[in-house]
Amino acid sequence: MRLVILAITLALPMAAKADNCDQPNLTGFDSVYCFSKIYIGEDTRMGDNYRTMRSILSAGDFATLRQAQRNWLAYRDRSCMVGPTTVNVDCALSVTRARADFLQARITECRSVGCAISRLTEY
């Protein structure tokens, strides 16, 4: 039991340090943690925006967006895969953030002036 408590106590400063993603000179493992955390946040935001678009669009228009999203996923994979099992995390974060922003802009557009359906196929 003492060993478990000691291990947890020793791990807490590392976990706290890893949460400081805005600090310069992160270690390699801290960088991986931070990129993962940021990427998951952007991927979640993109998914939330996609679901919001689903609630806004008609079934036919959503089918257009769904196909565009599939095309975007293929584009992301082509653009960000470095090898068969390696992903360029800077690329993945950048294109995912851009897609989340794009979908957010479509939500704003649809709610304010109406959806420009032709824009749904962009990525």
N, C-alpha and C positions, 0 to 999 in steps of 0.2 A: 504494500500500500504506500509506504514512504517513497518507493521508487517511482510509482505512478504520479504522486504529488510533485516530486522533484522534476520529473519529465514535463509535467504541465507547467510548472513554475518557470522552467527554463525555456519552454516554447512560447510563453506569453509575450516576452519582449520581441521575439522574432515576428510573431503574428502582428503585433502592434506596428512594428517597423514596416512590414509588408503592406500595411494599409496606407502608409504615407506615399502614395503613388506620385505625388507631385514633387517629391524630393529629387534633387540631382544626384547623379552617381549611384543609382540603384545597383544592387548586385544582379547577376544573371537570373537567379531564382526569383528575386523580388520583381524584376522586370517581367518575367513570365506570369507571375501572379497578377501584376497590375494590368498587363495587356489582356489577360483572360477576363479580369473583372470588368474592364472597360469594354471589351468586345461583347461580352454577354449583355451588358447594359444596352449597347447599341443594337444588338440583335433582338433583344426584348422590345426595344422601342420600335424597331422596324416591324416586328410581328404585331404589336399593338396597333400601329398605324394601318397595317394590312387588314386587320380585323375591323377596324373602324371603317375603312373603305368598303369592306364587305357589307356593312350595315347601311351604307349610303347608296351604293350602286344597285341598279336593277340586276337581275340574274344574268342577263345577256352581257351587260357591261362588266359585271364582275368576272365572267368567263374570260373576257378580254384581258382584264388585269391579272387573273390567275395565270394565263399563258405568258404574259409579260414577266410575271414573277418567276416562272419556271425558266424563261429565257435569261433573266437576270442571274439566277442561281448558276446556270451553266456558264455565263460570262464571268461571274465571280470566281468560279472554280478554274476556268481557263486562265484568268488573269493572275490569280494569287497562288496557284500551285507551283512550287519550285521543282518538285519531283513527284514521284508516285505517292509518297507519304509525307511530304513536307509542304507546309503552308507558310507563305510570307505574311506574318501577322500584321505588319504595317499596312500591306495591301488589303488584307481582309478587313481590318478596322476601317480603313479609308473608304472602301467601296460600300461597306455595310452602313457606315454613317451617312454617306451620300444617298444611299437608297432610302434610309429612314427619313432623311430631310426631304427627298423627292416625294415620298408618300405623304409626309406632313403638309407639303405645299399643295398636293392634290386635295387633301382634306379641306384645307383653308379655301382653296379655289371652289370646290364643290359646294361648300357651305355659304360662300359669299356671292359668287356670280354664276354658279352652275358648273358642272363638270365638263371639261373639254375632253371628251372621250378619246379623241385622237392622241392625246398626250399620255394616255394610260399605257401605250406600248413602248414608251421611251424607257431607257435605262442607261 
